[in-house]
Amino acid sequence: MPPELTVVGSINLDLVASAERLPRPGETVTGAAFARYPGGKGANQAVAAARMGAEVRMIGSVGQDPAAEEATAGLREAGVELELQQSADPTGVALITVDGEGETTIVVAPGANTSLAPQPVDGAVLCQLEIPDEPVLTAARQASFFCLNAAPARPVDVEPDLLVVNRYEHDVNSRGKLVALTLGAEGAVLLENGEEVARAVPPKVEPVDGTAAGDAFTACLVVSHLEGRDWGEALTRACAAGAIAASRPGAQPSLPTADEVDEILG
């Protein structure tokens, strides 16, 4: 039986401009290519988990506008079960710029995500912080296994079973029974009570767009754990998933399948 996972999180429409370089403050850079993709950290992680083979339920909030259908298209395509709240606020939008090295800047107008209300959950649950605290704290209390990707960084009063953070987010949130600390091109380490218990490095790829690399990492780590893999193997697979996502343009279009992770690990 495939693992079951509920994702409580954000749903956005990503508006992406890809240019040779990022503008400096006050500068205009022209010659960019423009694309629209379904996004949002919650939706990205739900799609990534589905592509890893999990049965996924997504709880999120969208507006009553044309962007809502576009923002949820990737979830529907991935076969994610949707439990959507409709908000009077517009569907969330992320403005993303990407340079020729795959570096990004992102500004999010969260819109409907800010009105997401708590909803009953059970089993394994994955949350991020592009939504209010209340649904996160409710999920933490009700889940049998709770993972928090504490991004964007802000303090939240919870100790998840698994905390996923980068260096900067770790400065704000470090409480977790297990902490997966991502280190970019250096890979990731897994900490238990501050002690390293596993380490992995990603395969070499040509970076294109790092937008959803962390989402691919997080989803693959959680699904691999729910499949019964040991943490060392789960961390290795997660690093591979993040690397694959960083080698492709867009958020949800970049997310790999389980077979692609197996293939790159050889």
Contacts in CASP RR format, 6 or more apart in sequence:
PFRMAT RR
TARGET T0000
AUTHOR 0000-0000-0000
METHOD contacts of the structure
MODEL  1
MPPELTVVGSINLDLVASAERLPRPGETVTGAAFARYPGGKGANQAVAAA
RMGAEVRMIGSVGQDPAAEEATAGLREAGVELELQQSADPTGVALITVDG
EGETTIVVAPGANTSLAPQPVDGAVLCQLEIPDEPVLTAARQASFFCLNA
APARPVDVEPDLLVVNRYEHDVNSRGKLVALTLGAEGAVLLENGEEVARA
VPPKVEPVDGTAAGDAFTACLVVSHLEGRDWGEALTRACAAGAIAASRPG
AQPSLPTADEVDEILG
2 53 0 8 1.000
2 54 0 8 1.000
2 55 0 8 1.000
3 53 0 8 1.000
3 54 0 8 1.000
3 55 0 8 1.000
3 124 0 8 1.000
3 223 0 8 1.000
3 226 0 8 1.000
3 227 0 8 1.000
4 54 0 8 1.000
4 55 0 8 1.000
4 56 0 8 1.000
4 57 0 8 1.000
4 123 0 8 1.000
4 124 0 8 1.000
4 226 0 8 1.000
5 49 0 8 1.000
5 54 0 8 1.000
5 55 0 8 1.000
5 56 0 8 1.000
5 57 0 8 1.000
5 124 0 8 1.000
5 125 0 8 1.000
5 126 0 8 1.000
5 222 0 8 1.000
5 223 0 8 1.000
5 226 0 8 1.000
6 56 0 8 1.000
6 57 0 8 1.000
6 58 0 8 1.000
6 59 0 8 1.000
6 121 0 8 1.000
6 122 0 8 1.000
6 123 0 8 1.000
6 124 0 8 1.000
6 125 0 8 1.000
6 126 0 8 1.000
6 139 0 8 1.000
6 143 0 8 1.000
7 42 0 8 1.000
7 43 0 8 1.000
7 45 0 8 1.000
7 46 0 8 1.000
7 49 0 8 1.000
7 56 0 8 1.000
7 57 0 8 1.000
7 58 0 8 1.000
7 59 0 8 1.000
7 80 0 8 1.000
7 125 0 8 1.000
7 126 0 8 1.000
7 127 0 8 1.000
8 42 0 8 1.000
8 59 0 8 1.000
8 60 0 8 1.000
8 116 0 8 1.000
8 119 0 8 1.000
8 121 0 8 1.000
8 125 0 8 1.000
8 126 0 8 1.000
8 127 0 8 1.000
8 131 0 8 1.000
8 135 0 8 1.000
8 136 0 8 1.000
8 139 0 8 1.000
9 40 0 8 1.000
9 41 0 8 1.000
9 42 0 8 1.000
9 43 0 8 1.000
9 58 0 8 1.000
9 59 0 8 1.000
9 60 0 8 1.000
9 113 0 8 1.000
9 116 0 8 1.000
9 127 0 8 1.000
9 128 0 8 1.000
9 130 0 8 1.000
9 131 0 8 1.000
9 135 0 8 1.000
10 40 0 8 1.000
10 41 0 8 1.000
10 42 0 8 1.000
10 43 0 8 1.000
10 60 0 8 1.000
10 92 0 8 1.000
10 110 0 8 1.000
10 113 0 8 1.000
10 116 0 8 1.000
10 128 0 8 1.000
10 130 0 8 1.000
10 131 0 8 1.000
11 38 0 8 1.000
11 39 0 8 1.000
11 40 0 8 1.000
11 42 0 8 1.000
11 43 0 8 1.000
11 58 0 8 1.000
11 60 0 8 1.000
11 61 0 8 1.000
11 62 0 8 1.000
11 71 0 8 1.000
11 72 0 8 1.000
11 75 0 8 1.000
11 84 0 8 1.000
11 91 0 8 1.000
11 92 0 8 1.000
11 112 0 8 1.000
11 113 0 8 1.000
12 38 0 8 1.000
12 39 0 8 1.000
12 40 0 8 1.000
12 43 0 8 1.000
12 71 0 8 1.000
12 91 0 8 1.000
12 92 0 8 1.000
12 93 0 8 1.000
12 94 0 8 1.000
12 108 0 8 1.000
12 110 0 8 1.000
12 113 0 8 1.000
12 130 0 8 1.000
13 36 0 8 1.000
13 37 0 8 1.000
13 38 0 8 1.000
13 39 0 8 1.000
13 67 0 8 1.000
13 70 0 8 1.000
13 71 0 8 1.000
13 91 0 8 1.000
13 92 0 8 1.000
13 93 0 8 1.000
13 94 0 8 1.000
14 36 0 8 1.000
14 37 0 8 1.000
14 38 0 8 1.000
14 39 0 8 1.000
14 40 0 8 1.000
14 93 0 8 1.000
14 94 0 8 1.000
14 96 0 8 1.000
14 211 0 8 1.000
14 250 0 8 1.000
14 251 0 8 1.000
15 34 0 8 1.000
15 36 0 8 1.000
15 93 0 8 1.000
15 94 0 8 1.000
15 95 0 8 1.000
15 96 0 8 1.000
16 34 0 8 1.000
16 35 0 8 1.000
16 36 0 8 1.000
16 37 0 8 1.000
16 96 0 8 1.000
16 97 0 8 1.000
16 98 0 8 1.000
16 209 0 8 1.000
16 211 0 8 1.000
16 249 0 8 1.000
16 250 0 8 1.000
17 32 0 8 1.000
17 33 0 8 1.000
17 34 0 8 1.000
17 96 0 8 1.000
17 97 0 8 1.000
17 98 0 8 1.000
18 32 0 8 1.000
18 33 0 8 1.000
18 34 0 8 1.000
18 35 0 8 1.000
18 97 0 8 1.000
18 98 0 8 1.000
18 99 0 8 1.000
18 100 0 8 1.000
18 209 0 8 1.000
18 249 0 8 1.000
19 29 0 8 1.000
19 30 0 8 1.000
19 31 0 8 1.000
19 32 0 8 1.000
19 33 0 8 1.000
19 97 0 8 1.000
19 98 0 8 1.000
19 99 0 8 1.000
19 100 0 8 1.000
20 29 0 8 1.000
20 31 0 8 1.000
20 99 0 8 1.000
20 100 0 8 1.000
21 29 0 8 1.000
21 99 0 8 1.000
21 100 0 8 1.000
22 29 0 8 1.000
22 97 0 8 1.000
22 99 0 8 1.000
22 103 0 8 1.000
22 105 0 8 1.000
23 29 0 8 1.000
23 97 0 8 1.000
32 97 0 8 1.000
35 249 0 8 1.000
35 250 0 8 1.000
36 70 0 8 1.000
37 250 0 8 1.000
37 251 0 8 1.000
37 252 0 8 1.000
37 253 0 8 1.000
38 47 0 8 1.000
38 70 0 8 1.000
38 71 0 8 1.000
38 72 0 8 1.000
38 73 0 8 1.000
38 74 0 8 1.000
38 75 0 8 1.000
38 251 0 8 1.000
38 252 0 8 1.000
39 71 0 8 1.000
39 94 0 8 1.000
39 212 0 8 1.000
39 251 0 8 1.000
39 252 0 8 1.000
40 71 0 8 1.000
40 92 0 8 1.000
40 94 0 8 1.000
40 130 0 8 1.000
40 251 0 8 1.000
41 128 0 8 1.000
41 130 0 8 1.000
41 149 0 8 1.000
41 151 0 8 1.000
41 215 0 8 1.000
42 58 0 8 1.000
42 60 0 8 1.000
42 126 0 8 1.000
42 128 0 8 1.000
42 130 0 8 1.000
42 215 0 8 1.000
43 58 0 8 1.000
43 71 0 8 1.000
43 72 0 8 1.000
43 74 0 8 1.000
43 75 0 8 1.000
43 252 0 8 1.000
44 212 0 8 1.000
44 215 0 8 1.000
44 216 0 8 1.000
44 219 0 8 1.000
44 251 0 8 1.000
44 252 0 8 1.000
44 255 0 8 1.000
45 126 0 8 1.000
45 128 0 8 1.000
45 149 0 8 1.000
45 215 0 8 1.000
45 218 0 8 1.000
45 219 0 8 1.000
46 56 0 8 1.000
46 58 0 8 1.000
46 75 0 8 1.000
46 78 0 8 1.000
46 80 0 8 1.000
46 219 0 8 1.000
47 74 0 8 1.000
47 75 0 8 1.000
47 78 0 8 1.000
47 80 0 8 1.000
47 252 0 8 1.000
47 255 0 8 1.000
48 212 0 8 1.000
48 215 0 8 1.000
48 216 0 8 1.000
48 218 0 8 1.000
48 219 0 8 1.000
48 220 0 8 1.000
48 241 0 8 1.000
48 245 0 8 1.000
48 255 0 8 1.000
48 256 0 8 1.000
49 56 0 8 1.000
49 126 0 8 1.000
49 219 0 8 1.000
49 222 0 8 1.000
49 223 0 8 1.000
50 56 0 8 1.000
50 78 0 8 1.000
50 79 0 8 1.000
50 80 0 8 1.000
51 78 0 8 1.000
51 255 0 8 1.000
51 256 0 8 1.000
51 257 0 8 1.000
51 258 0 8 1.000
52 219 0 8 1.000
52 220 0 8 1.000
52 223 0 8 1.000
52 224 0 8 1.000
52 241 0 8 1.000
52 257 0 8 1.000
52 258 0 8 1.000
52 261 0 8 1.000
53 223 0 8 1.000
53 258 0 8 1.000
54 223 0 8 1.000
54 226 0 8 1.000
55 81 0 8 1.000
56 78 0 8 1.000
56 79 0 8 1.000
56 80 0 8 1.000
56 81 0 8 1.000
57 80 0 8 1.000
57 81 0 8 1.000
57 83 0 8 1.000
58 75 0 8 1.000
58 80 0 8 1.000
58 81 0 8 1.000
58 82 0 8 1.000
58 83 0 8 1.000
59 83 0 8 1.000
59 84 0 8 1.000
59 85 0 8 1.000
59 116 0 8 1.000
59 119 0 8 1.000
59 121 0 8 1.000
59 135 0 8 1.000
60 83 0 8 1.000
60 84 0 8 1.000
60 85 0 8 1.000
60 113 0 8 1.000
60 116 0 8 1.000
60 131 0 8 1.000
61 84 0 8 1.000
61 85 0 8 1.000
61 86 0 8 1.000
61 87 0 8 1.000
61 112 0 8 1.000
61 113 0 8 1.000
61 115 0 8 1.000
61 116 0 8 1.000
61 117 0 8 1.000
61 131 0 8 1.000
62 68 0 8 1.000
62 71 0 8 1.000
62 72 0 8 1.000
62 84 0 8 1.000
62 85 0 8 1.000
62 86 0 8 1.000
62 87 0 8 1.000
62 91 0 8 1.000
62 92 0 8 1.000
62 112 0 8 1.000
63 86 0 8 1.000
63 87 0 8 1.000
63 88 0 8 1.000
63 89 0 8 1.000
63 90 0 8 1.000
63 91 0 8 1.000
63 92 0 8 1.000
63 111 0 8 1.000
63 112 0 8 1.000
64 86 0 8 1.000
64 87 0 8 1.000
64 88 0 8 1.000
65 90 0 8 1.000
65 91 0 8 1.000
67 90 0 8 1.000
67 91 0 8 1.000
67 92 0 8 1.000
67 93 0 8 1.000
68 84 0 8 1.000
68 86 0 8 1.000
68 91 0 8 1.000
68 112 0 8 1.000
71 91 0 8 1.000
71 92 0 8 1.000
72 82 0 8 1.000
72 84 0 8 1.000
74 252 0 8 1.000
75 82 0 8 1.000
76 82 0 8 1.000
83 119 0 8 1.000
85 112 0 8 1.000
85 115 0 8 1.000
85 116 0 8 1.000
85 117 0 8 1.000
85 119 0 8 1.000
86 112 0 8 1.000
87 111 0 8 1.000
87 112 0 8 1.000
87 115 0 8 1.000
88 115 0 8 1.000
89 111 0 8 1.000
89 112 0 8 1.000
89 114 0 8 1.000
89 115 0 8 1.000
90 111 0 8 1.000
90 112 0 8 1.000
91 111 0 8 1.000
91 112 0 8 1.000
92 108 0 8 1.000
92 109 0 8 1.000
92 110 0 8 1.000
92 111 0 8 1.000
92 112 0 8 1.000
92 113 0 8 1.000
93 108 0 8 1.000
93 109 0 8 1.000
93 111 0 8 1.000
94 106 0 8 1.000
94 107 0 8 1.000
94 108 0 8 1.000
94 109 0 8 1.000
95 106 0 8 1.000
95 107 0 8 1.000
95 108 0 8 1.000
95 109 0 8 1.000
96 104 0 8 1.000
96 105 0 8 1.000
96 106 0 8 1.000
96 211 0 8 1.000
97 104 0 8 1.000
97 105 0 8 1.000
98 104 0 8 1.000
98 209 0 8 1.000
98 210 0 8 1.000
98 211 0 8 1.000
98 249 0 8 1.000
101 207 0 8 1.000
102 207 0 8 1.000
102 208 0 8 1.000
102 209 0 8 1.000
102 210 0 8 1.000
102 246 0 8 1.000
103 210 0 8 1.000
104 209 0 8 1.000
104 210 0 8 1.000
104 211 0 8 1.000
106 211 0 8 1.000
108 130 0 8 1.000
110 130 0 8 1.000
113 130 0 8 1.000
113 131 0 8 1.000
114 131 0 8 1.000
114 132 0 8 1.000
115 132 0 8 1.000
116 131 0 8 1.000
116 132 0 8 1.000
116 135 0 8 1.000
117 134 0 8 1.000
117 135 0 8 1.000
118 134 0 8 1.000
118 135 0 8 1.000
118 137 0 8 1.000
118 138 0 8 1.000
118 139 0 8 1.000
119 135 0 8 1.000
119 138 0 8 1.000
120 138 0 8 1.000
120 142 0 8 1.000
121 138 0 8 1.000
121 139 0 8 1.000
121 142 0 8 1.000
121 143 0 8 1.000
122 142 0 8 1.000
122 143 0 8 1.000
122 144 0 8 1.000
123 143 0 8 1.000
123 144 0 8 1.000
123 145 0 8 1.000
124 143 0 8 1.000
124 144 0 8 1.000
124 145 0 8 1.000
124 146 0 8 1.000
124 147 0 8 1.000
124 222 0 8 1.000
124 226 0 8 1.000
125 139 0 8 1.000
125 140 0 8 1.000
125 142 0 8 1.000
125 143 0 8 1.000
125 145 0 8 1.000
125 146 0 8 1.000
125 147 0 8 1.000
126 147 0 8 1.000
126 148 0 8 1.000
126 149 0 8 1.000
126 218 0 8 1.000
126 219 0 8 1.000
126 222 0 8 1.000
127 135 0 8 1.000
127 136 0 8 1.000
127 139 0 8 1.000
127 140 0 8 1.000
127 146 0 8 1.000
127 147 0 8 1.000
127 148 0 8 1.000
127 149 0 8 1.000
128 148 0 8 1.000
128 149 0 8 1.000
128 150 0 8 1.000
128 151 0 8 1.000
129 136 0 8 1.000
129 148 0 8 1.000
129 149 0 8 1.000
129 150 0 8 1.000
129 151 0 8 1.000
129 152 0 8 1.000
129 153 0 8 1.000
129 154 0 8 1.000
129 156 0 8 1.000
130 151 0 8 1.000
130 152 0 8 1.000
133 156 0 8 1.000
136 148 0 8 1.000
136 156 0 8 1.000
136 158 0 8 1.000
137 156 0 8 1.000
137 157 0 8 1.000
137 158 0 8 1.000
139 146 0 8 1.000
140 146 0 8 1.000
140 148 0 8 1.000
140 158 0 8 1.000
140 160 0 8 1.000
145 161 0 8 1.000
145 162 0 8 1.000
145 226 0 8 1.000
146 158 0 8 1.000
146 160 0 8 1.000
146 161 0 8 1.000
146 162 0 8 1.000
147 160 0 8 1.000
147 161 0 8 1.000
147 162 0 8 1.000
147 163 0 8 1.000
147 164 0 8 1.000
147 218 0 8 1.000
147 221 0 8 1.000
147 222 0 8 1.000
148 156 0 8 1.000
148 158 0 8 1.000
148 160 0 8 1.000
148 162 0 8 1.000
148 163 0 8 1.000
148 164 0 8 1.000
148 173 0 8 1.000
149 164 0 8 1.000
149 165 0 8 1.000
149 214 0 8 1.000
149 215 0 8 1.000
149 218 0 8 1.000
150 156 0 8 1.000
150 163 0 8 1.000
150 164 0 8 1.000
150 165 0 8 1.000
150 169 0 8 1.000
150 172 0 8 1.000
150 173 0 8 1.000
151 164 0 8 1.000
151 165 0 8 1.000
151 166 0 8 1.000
151 169 0 8 1.000
152 169 0 8 1.000
153 165 0 8 1.000
153 168 0 8 1.000
153 169 0 8 1.000
153 171 0 8 1.000
153 172 0 8 1.000
153 173 0 8 1.000
154 172 0 8 1.000
155 172 0 8 1.000
155 173 0 8 1.000
156 173 0 8 1.000
158 175 0 8 1.000
159 175 0 8 1.000
159 176 0 8 1.000
159 177 0 8 1.000
160 175 0 8 1.000
160 176 0 8 1.000
160 177 0 8 1.000
161 176 0 8 1.000
161 177 0 8 1.000
161 178 0 8 1.000
162 176 0 8 1.000
162 177 0 8 1.000
162 178 0 8 1.000
162 179 0 8 1.000
162 180 0 8 1.000
162 221 0 8 1.000
162 222 0 8 1.000
162 225 0 8 1.000
163 173 0 8 1.000
163 174 0 8 1.000
163 175 0 8 1.000
163 176 0 8 1.000
163 178 0 8 1.000
163 179 0 8 1.000
163 180 0 8 1.000
164 179 0 8 1.000
164 180 0 8 1.000
164 182 0 8 1.000
164 217 0 8 1.000
164 218 0 8 1.000
164 221 0 8 1.000
165 173 0 8 1.000
165 174 0 8 1.000
165 179 0 8 1.000
165 180 0 8 1.000
165 181 0 8 1.000
165 182 0 8 1.000
166 181 0 8 1.000
166 182 0 8 1.000
166 183 0 8 1.000
166 184 0 8 1.000
167 181 0 8 1.000
167 183 0 8 1.000
170 179 0 8 1.000
170 181 0 8 1.000
177 192 0 8 1.000
178 190 0 8 1.000
178 191 0 8 1.000
178 192 0 8 1.000
178 197 0 8 1.000
178 231 0 8 1.000
179 190 0 8 1.000
179 191 0 8 1.000
179 192 0 8 1.000
179 194 0 8 1.000
180 188 0 8 1.000
180 189 0 8 1.000
180 190 0 8 1.000
180 191 0 8 1.000
180 218 0 8 1.000
180 221 0 8 1.000
180 235 0 8 1.000
180 238 0 8 1.000
181 188 0 8 1.000
181 189 0 8 1.000
181 190 0 8 1.000
181 191 0 8 1.000
182 188 0 8 1.000
182 214 0 8 1.000
182 217 0 8 1.000
183 189 0 8 1.000
184 202 0 8 1.000
185 202 0 8 1.000
186 201 0 8 1.000
187 199 0 8 1.000
187 200 0 8 1.000
187 201 0 8 1.000
187 202 0 8 1.000
187 239 0 8 1.000
188 199 0 8 1.000
188 200 0 8 1.000
188 217 0 8 1.000
188 235 0 8 1.000
188 238 0 8 1.000
188 239 0 8 1.000
189 196 0 8 1.000
189 198 0 8 1.000
189 199 0 8 1.000
190 196 0 8 1.000
190 197 0 8 1.000
190 198 0 8 1.000
190 199 0 8 1.000
190 231 0 8 1.000
190 232 0 8 1.000
190 235 0 8 1.000
191 197 0 8 1.000
197 231 0 8 1.000
198 231 0 8 1.000
198 232 0 8 1.000
198 235 0 8 1.000
199 235 0 8 1.000
200 232 0 8 1.000
200 235 0 8 1.000
200 236 0 8 1.000
200 238 0 8 1.000
200 239 0 8 1.000
201 239 0 8 1.000
202 239 0 8 1.000
202 240 0 8 1.000
202 242 0 8 1.000
202 243 0 8 1.000
203 239 0 8 1.000
203 240 0 8 1.000
203 243 0 8 1.000
203 264 0 8 1.000
203 265 0 8 1.000
204 243 0 8 1.000
205 243 0 8 1.000
205 244 0 8 1.000
205 246 0 8 1.000
205 247 0 8 1.000
206 247 0 8 1.000
207 246 0 8 1.000
207 247 0 8 1.000
208 246 0 8 1.000
208 247 0 8 1.000
208 248 0 8 1.000
208 249 0 8 1.000
209 246 0 8 1.000
209 248 0 8 1.000
209 249 0 8 1.000
209 250 0 8 1.000
209 254 0 8 1.000
210 245 0 8 1.000
210 246 0 8 1.000
210 254 0 8 1.000
211 250 0 8 1.000
211 251 0 8 1.000
211 254 0 8 1.000
212 245 0 8 1.000
212 250 0 8 1.000
212 251 0 8 1.000
212 252 0 8 1.000
212 254 0 8 1.000
212 255 0 8 1.000
213 242 0 8 1.000
213 243 0 8 1.000
213 245 0 8 1.000
213 246 0 8 1.000
213 254 0 8 1.000
214 242 0 8 1.000
214 245 0 8 1.000
215 245 0 8 1.000
215 251 0 8 1.000
215 255 0 8 1.000
216 238 0 8 1.000
216 241 0 8 1.000
216 242 0 8 1.000
216 244 0 8 1.000
216 245 0 8 1.000
216 254 0 8 1.000
216 255 0 8 1.000
216 256 0 8 1.000
217 238 0 8 1.000
217 239 0 8 1.000
217 241 0 8 1.000
217 242 0 8 1.000
217 245 0 8 1.000
218 238 0 8 1.000
219 241 0 8 1.000
219 255 0 8 1.000
220 234 0 8 1.000
220 237 0 8 1.000
220 238 0 8 1.000
220 240 0 8 1.000
220 241 0 8 1.000
220 242 0 8 1.000
220 261 0 8 1.000
221 234 0 8 1.000
221 235 0 8 1.000
221 237 0 8 1.000
221 238 0 8 1.000
224 233 0 8 1.000
224 234 0 8 1.000
224 237 0 8 1.000
224 238 0 8 1.000
225 231 0 8 1.000
225 234 0 8 1.000
229 237 0 8 1.000
236 265 0 8 1.000
237 261 0 8 1.000
237 265 0 8 1.000
240 256 0 8 1.000
240 261 0 8 1.000
240 264 0 8 1.000
240 265 0 8 1.000
241 255 0 8 1.000
241 256 0 8 1.000
241 261 0 8 1.000
242 256 0 8 1.000
243 264 0 8 1.000
244 254 0 8 1.000
244 256 0 8 1.000
244 260 0 8 1.000
244 261 0 8 1.000
244 264 0 8 1.000
245 254 0 8 1.000
245 255 0 8 1.000
245 256 0 8 1.000
246 254 0 8 1.000
247 254 0 8 1.000
248 254 0 8 1.000
END
